[in-house]
Amino acid sequence: MFLCLQSKDTPPAAKLLAGITVCYALSPIDLIPDFIPVLGYLDDVIILPMLVALTIRLIPTDVFERFRAEAANMWQGGRPKKWRYAIPVAAIWLFIIGILVKSMLF
C-alpha cells in the first residue's frame, strides 16, 4: 500500500484516508480510551483494519495490482533484496531493550 500511495495514479481520497489511518493509529486519543478494559483495545482492533480496508478499496485495482507485483519483486528467495537496511533499526531496538533490561536489573 505504501508504494501505491506514492503513485500519481492513486486518488487523493485514498491518500487522505491513509493519513487519517496513520494519525489514528499513532494518536494517544482514541474513540474509546484504552484504560477501559477490553473495549479500549477492541476499538483499535476493529477501527484500524476497517480504515485500512477502506483505503485499499479507494485505490484503483489496476494500480494496486501493479504495485503488488512490484512489491513481490523486491523479495528474492523469501528475503528482501535490501535486508541490510533493517540493521540500523534492529540495532536501535536492541539498544533500547538493553537500556530497559539494565534499568530493571540495577
BADOFI-411471 format. One record per residue: x, y negated, z negated of N, C-alpha, C in turn. Coordinates in steps of 0.2 Angstrom, whole numbers, padded with zeros to 4 digits, always signed. Layout:
<atoms>
XYZXYZXYZ;...
</atoms>
This chain:
<atoms>
+0004+0006+0000+0000+0000+0000+0004-0006+0000;+0010-0006-0003+0015-0012-0004+0017-0014+0004;+0018-0009+0008+0020-0010+0015+0014-0014+0018;+0009-0011+0017+0003-0014+0021+0002-0021+0019;+0003-0023+0013+0001-0030+0010+0006-0035+0013;+0012-0032+0015+0017-0037+0018+0015-0038+0026;+0011-0034+0029+0009-0035+0036+0005-0041+0037;+0006-0044+0043+0001-0049+0045-0006-0046+0047;-0006-0040+0049-0012-0037+0051-0017-0035+0045;-0015-0036+0039-0019-0035+0033-0023-0041+0032;-0029-0040+0031-0034-0046+0029-0032-0050+0023;-0033-0056+0022-0031-0060+0016-0035-0057+0010;-0041-0055+0011-0046-0052+0006-0042-0046+0002;-0039-0042+0006-0036-0036+0003-0029-0039-0001;-0026-0044+0002-0020-0046-0002-0022-0050-0008;-0028-0053-0008-0030-0057-0014-0032-0052-0019;-0036-0046-0017-0038-0041-0022-0033-0037-0025;-0027-0036-0021-0021-0033-0023-0018-0037-0029;-0018-0044-0028-0015-0048-0033-0019-0048-0039;-0026-0048-0038-0030-0048-0044-0029-0042-0048;-0028-0036-0044-0027-0030-0047-0021-0030-0052;-0015-0032-0049-0009-0033-0052-0010-0037-0058;-0013-0043-0058-0014-0048-0063-0018-0044-0069;-0023-0041-0067-0027-0037-0072-0023-0032-0076;-0019-0028-0072-0015-0023-0075-0010-0026-0080;-0007-0031-0078-0002-0034-0082-0004-0039-0088;-0011-0041-0087-0013-0046-0092-0015-0043-0099;-0013-0047-0104-0015-0044-0110-0022-0045-0112;-0026-0048-0108-0033-0049-0109-0037-0044-0104;-0041-0040-0108-0045-0035-0104-0052-0037-0105;-0056-0033-0101-0063-0034-0101-0066-0031-0108;-0063-0026-0110-0064-0023-0117-0057-0023-0120;-0056-0026-0126-0050-0026-0129-0047-0019-0131;-0041-0018-0130-0038-0012-0132-0038-0009-0139;-0039-0014-0144-0040-0011-0150-0046-0008-0152;-0051-0008-0148-0057-0004-0149-0056+0003-0147;-0057+0008-0151-0055+0015-0150-0058+0017-0144;-0055+0021-0140-0057+0024-0133-0059+0019-0128;-0064+0015-0130-0067+0011-0124-0062+0006-0122;-0057+0004-0126-0052-0001-0125-0048+0001-0119;-0046+0008-0119-0042+0010-0114-0046+0013-0108;-0052+0015-0109-0056+0018-0104-0058+0012-0099;-0058+0006-0101-0059+0001-0095-0054+0001-0091;-0047+0001-0093-0042+0001-0089-0042+0008-0084;-0044+0013-0087-0044+0019-0083-0049+0019-0078;-0054+0016-0079-0060+0015-0074-0059+0009-0069;-0057+0003-0072-0057-0003-0068-0051-0003-0063;-0045-0001-0065-0039-0002-0061-0040+0003-0055;-0042+0009-0056-0042+0014-0050-0048+0011-0045;-0053+0008-0048-0058+0006-0043-0055+0000-0039;-0052-0005-0042-0049-0010-0039-0044-0008-0033;-0040-0003-0035-0035+0000-0030-0039+0003-0024;-0044+0007-0026-0048+0010-0020-0051+0004-0016;-0054-0001-0019-0057-0006-0015-0052-0010-0011;-0046-0011-0013-0041-0014-0009-0039-0010-0003;-0038-0003-0004-0037+0001+0001-0042+0001+0006;-0049+0001+0004-0054+0000+0009-0054-0006+0013;-0052-0011+0010-0051-0018+0014-0046-0018+0019;-0041-0013+0018-0035-0013+0023-0038-0009+0029;-0037-0012+0035-0039-0008+0041-0036-0001+0042;-0040+0004+0044-0037+0011+0044-0031+0012+0048;-0031+0009+0054-0025+0009+0058-0019+0006+0055;-0020+0001+0052-0014-0002+0048-0012+0002+0042;-0016+0005+0039-0015+0009+0033-0011+0015+0035;-0014+0019+0041-0010+0025+0043-0004+0023+0046;-0003+0018+0049+0004+0016+0052+0009+0015+0046;+0007+0012+0041+0012+0011+0036+0013+0017+0031;+0008+0021+0031+0008+0028+0028+0013+0032+0031;+0013+0032+0038+0018+0036+0042+0025+0033+0041;+0026+0026+0040+0032+0023+0039+0035+0025+0032;+0030+0025+0027+0032+0027+0020+0035+0034+0020;+0031+0039+0024+0034+0046+0024+0041+0046+0027;+0042+0042+0032+0049+0042+0035+0054+0040+0030;+0053+0036+0025+0058+0034+0020+0060+0040+0016;+0057+0045+0016+0060+0051+0012+0063+0056+0017;+0068+0059+0014+0072+0065+0018+0073+0071+0013;+0069+0076+0015+0070+0082+0011+0068+0081+0004;+0062+0077+0003+0060+0077-0004+0063+0071-0008;+0068+0068-0005+0072+0062-0009+0071+0056-0005;+0071+0050-0008+0071+0044-0004+0077+0043-0001;+0077+0039+0005+0084+0038+0008+0088+0033+0004;+0085+0029+0001+0089+0024-0003+0088+0025-0011;+0089+0031-0013+0089+0033-0020+0093+0029-0025;+0099+0027-0022+0104+0023-0026+0101+0017-0029;+0096+0014-0026+0093+0008-0028+0090+0009-0035;+0088+0015-0037+0085+0016-0043+0090+0017-0049;+0096+0017-0047+0101+0017-0053+0101+0011-0057;+0101+0005-0055+0101-0001-0060+0094+0000-0064;+0089+0002-0061+0083+0002-0065+0083+0007-0071;+0086+0013-0069+0087+0018-0074+0092+0016-0079;+0097+0013-0077+0102+0010-0082+0099+0005-0087;+0095+0001-0085+0091-0004-0089+0087+0000-0094;+0083+0005-0092+0078+0009-0096+0083+0013-0101;+0088+0016-0099+0092+0019-0104+0095+0014-0109;+0097+0008-0107+0100+0003-0112+0094+0002-0117;+0088+0000-0114+0083-0001-0119+0081+0004-0124;+0081+0010-0121+0080+0016-0125+0085+0017-0131;+0091+0016-0128+0097+0016-0133+0096+0011-0139;+0094+0005-0137+0093+0000-0142+0088+0002-0147;+0082+0005-0144+0077+0007-0149+0079+0012-0153;+0082+0017-0151+0085+0023-0155+0089+0020-0160;+0094+0016-0158+0099+0014-0163+0096+0010-0169;+0090+0006-0167+0087+0002-0172+0083+0006-0177;+0081+0012-0174+0077+0016-0178+0081+0020-0183;+0087+0022-0181+0092+0026-0185+0095+0022-0190;+0096+0015-0189+0100+0011-0194+0096+0006-0197;
</atoms>
